[in-house]
Amino acid sequence: MTPIMLELLFRSLWETILMTAASGLISLVAGLPLGLALVATSRGGIAEKPWLNGVLGAIVNGFRSVPFIILLVALIPVTRLIVGTALGTWAAIVPLAIAATPYYARIAEVSLREVDRGLIDAVRAMGGNRWTIIREVLVPEALPGIVAGFTVTLVTLVGASAMAGAIGAGGLGDLAIRYGYQRFETTVMIAVVIVLIILVCGIQWFGDRLVARLDRR
């Protein structure tokens, strides 16, 4: 590869990391509370409200059922409203975050539901309120699963960010399409694939190490 292509590759890698990190952080900040709300408002939950649980579940399932490439196009007006443009790395963060939030919320919900019911009842018996149960029981006990689910979400976002390159979002996907596919530069395509594999393996390795450390607590 030429020096110019190497520079483009590193710049595209940085754009992919930026898209993944920013949208991943948003999905964590918004998705974890949403997962807690789904668990808390379910039947037998600490704040049982079946009607609210049904509404939240329908919204989450609605967004999760739409293929990302369609969601990417459908959210162009929203992206323009928030960012001011529908093209570029920052514009891609909006649909990536919106797609990842309900996805991560469901993963967090599964982890939170696995917390021993006896621990929750014990805190209730000692006079603990809902926030105490969430802070002292639900989140700490489900933390390994929450971290593992976030790792999976980040890996999914890497793939989604590459797909966002199809509409000019930048990143490795855009580089692969513009140079590897449209200009038939096989070397560029192979380089992008190798970098994506290394990036995904790195995220998964770090996530697995962190989960293992949390499990040993």
C-alpha positions in Angstrom: 0.0 0.0 0.0 1.1 3.5 -0.8 1.8 6.0 2.0 -1.3 7.9 1.1 -3.5 4.8 1.4 -1.8 4.0 4.8 -2.7 7.5 6.0 -6.3 7.0 4.8 -6.4 3.6 6.6 -5.2 5.0 9.9 -7.6 8.0 9.6 -10.5 5.6 8.8 -9.5 3.4 11.8 -9.7 6.5 14.1 -13.1 7.4 12.7 -14.4 3.9 13.3 -13.1 3.9 16.9 -14.7 7.3 17.4 -18.1 6.2 16.1 -17.9 3.0 18.1 -16.8 4.6 21.4 -19.2 7.6 21.2 -22.3 5.5 20.3 -21.3 2.8 22.7 -21.1 5.3 25.6 -24.5 6.7 24.7 -26.0 3.2 24.5 -24.5 2.4 28.0 -25.8 5.6 29.6 -29.3 5.2 28.0 -29.6 1.4 27.7 -28.7 0.4 31.2 -31.4 2.6 32.8 -33.9 1.3 30.2 -32.9 -2.3 31.0 -33.4 -1.5 34.8 -36.8 0.0 34.0 -37.9 -3.1 32.0 -36.9 -5.4 35.0 -38.3 -3.1 37.7 -41.7 -2.6 36.0 -42.2 -6.2 35.0 -44.7 -8.5 37.0 -43.2 -9.1 40.4 -40.6 -6.4 39.9 -39.7 -3.8 42.5 -41.8 -1.2 40.8 -44.4 -3.4 39.1 -46.3 -1.5 36.3 -47.3 -4.0 33.6 -48.7 -1.3 31.3 -45.5 0.8 31.4 -43.5 -2.4 30.9 -45.6 -3.2 27.9 -45.0 0.3 26.4 -41.3 0.2 27.0 -41.0 -3.4 25.6 -43.0 -2.4 22.5 -40.7 0.6 21.8 -37.5 -1.5 22.3 -38.8 -4.3 20.1 -39.9 -1.9 17.5 -36.4 -0.3 17.1 -34.7 -3.8 17.3 -36.9 -5.2 14.5 -35.7 -2.6 12.0 -32.6 -3.6 10.0 -29.8 -1.1 10.7 -29.3 0.0 7.1 -33.0 0.9 6.9 -32.9 2.7 10.3 -29.8 4.5 9.1 -31.7 6.0 6.1 -35.0 6.6 8.0 -33.2 8.6 10.7 -31.6 11.0 8.2 -34.0 13.9 9.1 -33.4 13.3 12.9 -29.6 13.2 12.2 -29.8 16.5 10.3 -31.8 18.0 13.1 -29.3 17.0 15.8 -25.9 17.3 14.0 -26.8 19.6 11.1 -25.7 17.1 8.4 -26.5 13.5 7.4 -22.9 12.8 6.3 -19.7 12.1 8.2 -18.5 10.5 11.3 -20.5 12.6 13.8 -23.7 12.1 11.8 -23.3 8.3 11.9 -23.1 8.4 15.7 -26.8 9.3 16.0 -28.4 6.3 14.2 -25.7 4.0 15.7 -26.6 5.1 19.3 -30.3 4.9 18.6 -29.9 1.4 17.2 -27.5 0.2 20.0 -29.5 1.5 23.0 -32.5 -0.9 22.7 -30.2 -3.7 21.8 -28.1 -3.2 24.9 -31.2 -2.6 27.0 -32.4 -6.1 26.3 -28.9 -7.6 27.0 -28.8 -5.7 30.3 -32.3 -6.9 31.1 -31.3 -10.5 30.8 -28.4 -10.1 33.1 -30.5 -8.2 35.7 -33.2 -10.9 35.7 -30.6 -13.5 36.7 -29.9 -11.8 40.0 -31.0 -14.0 42.9 -34.5 -13.1 44.0 -33.6 -14.0 47.6 -31.1 -11.1 47.8 -33.7 -8.6 46.7 -36.2 -10.0 49.2 -33.5 -9.8 52.0 -32.8 -6.1 51.2 -36.6 -5.4 51.2 -37.0 -7.1 54.6 -34.2 -4.9 56.0 -36.2 -1.8 54.9 -34.3 -1.1 51.7 -36.1 1.0 49.1 -36.1 0.6 45.3 -33.0 2.7 44.8 -31.1 0.8 47.5 -32.1 -2.5 45.7 -30.9 -1.2 42.4 -27.6 0.3 43.8 -26.7 -2.4 46.2 -28.1 -5.6 44.7 -29.2 -5.5 41.0 -26.3 -3.6 39.4 -23.4 -5.1 41.5 -24.7 -8.7 41.2 -25.4 -8.4 37.5 -22.2 -6.4 36.7 -20.2 -9.2 35.0 -23.2 -9.8 32.7 -23.7 -6.1 32.1 -20.0 -5.7 31.1 -20.1 -8.8 28.9 -23.2 -7.5 27.2 -21.6 -4.1 26.6 -18.6 -5.9 25.0 -21.0 -7.6 22.6 -22.7 -4.3 21.9 -19.3 -2.6 21.1 -18.4 -5.5 18.7 -21.8 -5.1 17.0 -21.2 -1.4 16.7 -17.9 -2.0 14.9 -19.8 -3.9 12.2 -22.6 -1.4 12.1 -20.2 1.5 11.7 -18.6 -0.3 8.8 -22.1 -0.6 7.3 -22.7 3.1 7.8 -19.9 3.7 5.4 -22.4 2.9 2.6 -23.9 6.3 3.0 -20.7 8.3 3.5 -20.3 8.0 7.2 -16.5 7.6 7.0 -14.5 5.0 8.8 -13.2 1.7 7.6 -16.5 0.8 5.9 -16.4 3.9 3.7 -12.7 3.2 2.8 -13.5 -0.4 1.8 -16.4 0.7 -0.4 -14.8 3.7 -2.1 -11.4 2.1 -2.7 -11.6 -1.7 -2.2 -14.9 -2.2 -4.0 -15.5 0.7 -6.4 -11.9 1.0 -7.5 -11.2 -2.8 -7.3 -8.2 -2.3 -5.0 -8.1 -5.7 -3.4 -5.1 -4.8 -1.2 -7.2 -2.1 0.5 -10.1 -4.4 1.0 -7.9 -7.1 2.6 -6.2 -4.5 4.8 -9.6 -3.2 6.1 -10.8 -6.7 6.8 -7.6 -7.5 8.8 -7.9 -4.2 10.8 -11.5 -4.9 11.6 -10.7 -8.4 12.8 -7.9 -7.1 15.0 -10.1 -4.3 16.4 -13.0 -6.7 17.2 -10.6 -9.3 18.8 -9.0 -6.5 20.9 -12.4 -5.3 22.2 -13.5 -8.9 23.0 -10.2 -9.7 24.7 -10.4 -6.6 26.9 -14.0 -7.3 27.7 -13.4 -10.9 28.6 -10.5 -10.0 30.9 -12.6 -7.4 32.7 -15.5 -9.8 33.2 -13.1 -12.5 34.5 -11.8 -9.9 37.0 -15.3 -9.0 38.1 -16.3 -12.7 38.5 -13.4 -13.2 40.9 -14.5 -10.5 43.3 
